[in-house]
Amino acid sequence: MESDSLSVPGPLVHSSSSNSLRSVTRRPLTGQIKITLLSAENLPGKKSHKTDTYVVIRIDGVQKGKTKPARSKWNETIEIPIEKASEMELAVYDKSGSILALQWFKLWELEDELRTRVRMLRDAAQAEVASLSDALGSPRSHHVKSSSYNGNDMSTSRSGEPAHLPAAAAAAAAAADGIESWLELEPSGELQVRLDYTANVKRKKRVSYIS
C-alpha cells in the first residue's frame, strides 16, 4: 500500500506548536497496537547510507518492541498488547546504540485518526455505489457498513465479490486497515510507519435479580 494513496485527515503527530492538543485528557486505551516499521529518511548523525539502524518502541516509557538492524528499511510488523496505555514513543538508533531521532504521540490521537479515516472511506464508497446505482437505474441496495476499525461488511454477489462495487470504492474499503504515514522525527528525519489499533471490548455481565 502506497502511503501517498491514503487521505489521512491531518498529521498523526503534531508539531511542538500544537502542545494544546496534547494537553487534552483522554481515557487510556486497552487493546492491541499493530505497527509496521517501513523505512526512515534524513536521519541526523547517520554516518553512511550503509549504517544499520533499528527502531525501539516504547509504551508509556516501557520498551515493548524492537526491529532488527537494517539500512533504514525494515518492513517489520510488531503487535503489542496494551493495558490502559496513553503514549507511544518511536526511537531510531544506530548499530552502536546511539539514539539518532525519536517521536512520540498520544494513543488517543491514533484512535481518533482511525475512526475518522474509516468514516471517510465508508462515505466515499457509499457515494460511489449510489452514483453507479443512479447511472444504471437500479435501486441503491448495495452498501458498505463499518463494523470496526479494521473491517468492512460489504454486500456481496454469489461469487463473493462486492456486488456492483466500483474499483475505487473497493480499493478504499480494502485500505481501511490502518494509517500509513511519514512521521516527523526530532531533531530531524522522517519515519514511515503503518499503524492500527484494535480495542478490547469488555462485555458487561448481566445481573440477575431473580433469586
Secondary structure, DSSP 4 states (H G I P E B T S, - for coil): --GGG---SS-SS--GGGHHHHT---PPEEEEEEEEEEEEES-TT---TT--EEEEEEETTEEEEEPPPBSSEEEEEEEEEEEEE-EEEEEEEETTS-EEEEEEEEHHHHHHHHHHHHHHHHHHHHHHHHHHHHHHT------EEEEETTEEEE-B-TTSSBTT--HHHHHHHHT-S-EEEEEEPBSS-EEEEEEEEEE--PPPPPPP---
